[in-house]
């Protein structure tokens, strides 16, 4: 089974994955089978992450981690902590992910594995970026780059994170520059899956710059690559982003046809980060179509999830759009309350990029709501 997993050019079919996990269940209980279990864990982990089998796979990683710690297998425990951290980051459990990743980094430092240290630093940077700790994210990436040779393709992941940070800061030209640096490295080793991931970010930056036709072409290329590599979770991200372009082009029905399958995938793999985003976007699409009840429901789901994750800036944005929904229905009191809630939340992130824009936007909307409530 180990050989079959290692030789697989694509993700294994369901029957082989089920057999592999069945083998692991028994191998964990047999000390003499630990060598095979170890190899199978390491070979199967990237595939299970790619397929989105996160809840199903996480217990196996945890069992493997317990066993590796018990046996003093430092390298394996470090790798498993890294894999667990990646899954937890994808599930939106950022604090748990950071704990696992910091333990992994400590272990890789103890065996002086520089490239592996860089891998973990990049993942820690990814978590920091998702928690909107942009300076920390950039500093972690710089540490990772300092450990890598000039041609090491792990540098591409560093550039990917820097591109995401630039995107969050709304510096589109910088985002595009980092994307092309990452693309050059991953295309040089024909890593189609990671090429597609960079294209997803590049498409988002092009969209933000208003070059819709180019953005659509980039997204469609990324979509084709994700389908070829059987990466359904990231295909869903592209579907959502492509829907955003059509939403901006006032083609709400087309956007919803893209959002719905993406939303189902995010729920299946428990990707709360992207689920919050697609629910917000569905709310906007329903708003455009004047499907008020469905729009409100989508916004409320997004608000609940964003509150759980702790992304205040994104939460404020959704609150703002919910307030506009109430305003469109002349529900003035609810609109005023919602905009005030958004402004109160903003007080927690005064030092973040985008604060001034959000504060000005929410204040303007609040004034509009008050004026309209006084002059119905």
N, C-alpha and C positions, 0 to 999 in steps of 0.2 A: 504493500500500500504506500509506503514512504516513497519508493521509486516512482510509482504512478503519479503521485502528487507533484514530485519534483520535475518530472518530465512533461507535465501538462502545460500546453501552450496557452490554454484558456482556463477559465474556471471549471472545476470538476462538476460533472452532473450530480443531481441530487442523490442518486443511489450510492455513488462513491463517497460523497460527503457523509452520508448517514453511516456507511460502513466504517469510515475513518473515525467518526466520533464514538461508534460502538467499540472499536478496538481500543480507543483511548480510555473508555470507561473501565475496561478490564485491565489495561496495562498499568493504570495508576495504582492498582491494588497489588501488583506483582513486582517486587524489587528487581527481579532478573529481566523484566521487560522494560525497565526505565530507559535504556538506551534507545529503543525503538520509539517509545512514547515521546522522548525528547525530540528526536528527529521529525516525528510526525507533527508535533506542536509547532515547531519552527517553520515547517514547510506549508502547513495549512493556514497559519495565522493571516498572512496577507490576502489569501483568497476569501476567507470568511469576512474580513473587513470589507473587501471589495463588493461582496455579495450583499452586505448589509445584515448578515445574520448575527446581530450584536447581542441580543438577550440570550440567544441559544448558545453562542460561542463563549461568552464571558465566563460562565462557570468553569469551563474547561481550562481557560487561562488561569483562573484563580486556583484551581486544583494543581495545575502544573507549577504555579508559583509557590504554593505551600510545599510541594515536594522538593522543588529545587532549593528552597531556603533550608529545608530540613537536611538535604544532602550537601549543602555548602557549595552548590553549583552557581558561582557568582555570575558568570557570563549569561547563563540561561535565565536566572532570576532577573537580571537587568533587562534582557530582551523582552521577557514576559511583562515586566512592569511597564516597559515602553508600549507594548501592544495593548495592554489594559488601559493605559493612559489615553491612547489614541481612540479606543472605543468609547471611553467615558467622555472625552472631548466631543466626539460625534453625537453623543446622547445629550449633550448640554450639561453634564455634571462637571463643571470646570474646576471646582475646588478639589474634588476627588481625583480628577485627572492630574492636576498639578502635584498632588501628594505622591502619586505613583511615579510621575515623571522625575520628580526630584530624587526619589529613591533610586530610580534607574540611573540617573546621572551620577550619583554618588558611587554606585557599583561600577559603572564603566570607568570612572576616574580611578578607582582602586586597582584596575587592571591596565590602566594607561591606554585605553582604546580610543584614540583621538576621533576617528570618523564616527564611531558610535556616540561619543560625547556630543559631537556636532548634530547628529540626528535628534538626540534628545533635546538639545538646546533649541533647535528649530521647532520641535513640538511644543516646548514650553513657551516659545515666542508666539506660536499659533494660539495657545490658550490665553496668553496675555492680551493678544490683539482682540480676541472675542470678548474679553472682559474690559475692553477699551482702555487698557494700560499701554498706550502706544509707545511711550518712551522705553518702558521695560521691554516690550516686544522688540524694538529696534536694537536695544543694547544686547539682548540675548542672541539675536541674529548676527550681530557683529562679532560676538564671542565665537559663534559657530564658524563663521567665515575665517576667523583667525586660526582655526584648527585644521582647515582644509587646504589641500593643494589647489593650484590655480585651475586645473582641469577636472577636479573631482565633481561628479554630477550632483552630489549632495548640495553643492552651491546653488543649484537650480531651485531647490526647495527654499533656501534662504532668500533668493530673489522673489520667489512666489510670496512669501510672507511679507517682505518689504513692499511688494506690489499691493497686497491687501491692506497694509497699514496706510499706504499712500491713497488708496481708494477710499478708505474710511475718512481720511482727512480731506477728501474731495480734490486731490491734486491729480487730475486725470493724466496729464502728460507724464508725470513721474510714474504713475501706475503702468502706463503703456511701456515706458522704458524698461522697467523691471520685468515686465512680462516677456519682452523680447530677449532679455538676457537669459531668462529661464528657458524660453523656447529653444534658443540656440543649443543649450546643453542637452536638453531632453531629446531634441530631434537628432542630435549627433549619436545617441545610443538607441534611437528608434523606440523610445518609450512612449507608445501611443496614448496610454491612459493619462500620463502626466502632461503630455502635450495638450490633450483635451481639457485638462483641468486649468491649464494656463489660458487656453483659448476662452474658457468660460469667464475668467476675470477680464481678459482683454475685451471681450464682447460687452461686458458691463461698463467698462470705461468708455468704449466707443459710443454706447447708448447714451451715457451721461453727457457726452460731448455733442449729442444730437445727430450723429451720423448713423441713422437708423438702418439704411440699406446695408452698410458695411457691417454693422453689429449683427444683423440677421444672418448674413453670410458666414460670419465667424461662429455664431451659435450653431448654425446648421452643420458646419464642419465638426464642431465639438460633439454634437449629437450623434453624428455618424460614427465617430471614433468610440464614444461610450457604448454604443450599440455593438460595435465590433468586439469590444473588450468585455462585454456583458457587465458593465458597471451601471446598474440600475439606480443606485442612490444618487450618483452624480449626473446621470441622465435626467433625473427629476429636477436637479438644480438648473440645468440648461433649459428644460421645459418651462420652469418658472420664470427664468430670466427672459426667455423669448416671449413669454406671455406679457412681461412688463413692457417690451417694445410695442407690441400690438395694443396694449392698454393706452400707452401714450399716443398712439396713432388713432385713438377713439374706436378701436375695433374690439370692444369689450367681450363680445360673444366668442371671438377667436381666442382672446386671452383666457377666458374661462375654460375653453376646451383644452388648453395647455395646463392651466392651474390644477384642474381636477385630478388627472392622473399623477401629477407631481405630489399633490396633497396626500393621495392614497399611499404613495411610496414613502413619504416622510413619516406617516403614521406607522406603516409596517416596520420600518427600521428604527422607529423612535428617535428621529432626528428633530429634536425640539427647536433647535436654532432655526432651521429652514422652515419648519412647520409654522413658527410664529410669522415668518416673512410671507409665506404663501397665503396664510389666512388673512393677513393685512391686505395683500394684493387682491384677493378675492373680494374683500370688502369694498375696495375701490371700484372693481369691475361691476359689482352689483349696484353700487351707488350710481355709476354712470348709466346703468340700465333702469334706475329708479326702482329696483327691487329692494325696498327699504328694510324689510324684516330680515332677509338673507344677508344684507350688508351689515346690519347691526350685529347679527349673530356671529358673523366672521370676525368683525372687529373685537367683539368681546372675548372670543376664543384666543385671539392674538394677544390681547391685553393680559389675560390670565397667565398665559405661558411666558410672556415677557417679564411679568412680575416675578414668576418663579425663577427664571434664569437670572434676573437682575440687570438686564440691559436697559438702563434708565432712558438714554437718548432715544432708543428705538421705541420704548414704551410711550414716551412723550409724543413721538410722531404719530403713533396709532391713536392715542387719546385725541390728538388734534383732528385727525380725519373723522373720528367718531363724533366729535363736536360739530364738524362741518355737516355730517349726516343729519344730526339733530336740527341744525340751522336750516338745512334744505327742507325739512319737514315742519318748520316753524315751531319746533319744540324748544323754545328759547331758554326756559329755566334749566333744562337738562344740558343745553349747549353751554350756558354760562358756568354751570357746575363743572362740566368736563374740562373746559379751558382753564378754569382755576386749578383743578387737580393737576393738569399738565404743568402749569407754572410752578406749583408747589414742588412737584417732582424735579423740575429743572434746577431748583436751588441746591440739589445734591451734586450737581455736575458742572458747577460754574467754571471750572478750569479746563473742561474738555473742549476739543475742537468741535465746532458746530453749535456751541452754546448760544452765541450771539444771534445766529440765524434762527434757531428754535425759539429763543426768548422773544425776538421781534415778531416772529410769525404768530406765536400763541397770544401775545399781547394784542396784536392787530385783530385776530379772530375774536378775542374776548370783547374788545371794544365794539366790533361789528355786532356781536350777539346782544350786548347791552343796548346798543342803539336800536336794533330791530325789535327788541322786546319792549322798548319804550314807545316805539312807533309802529305797532303791528299793522 
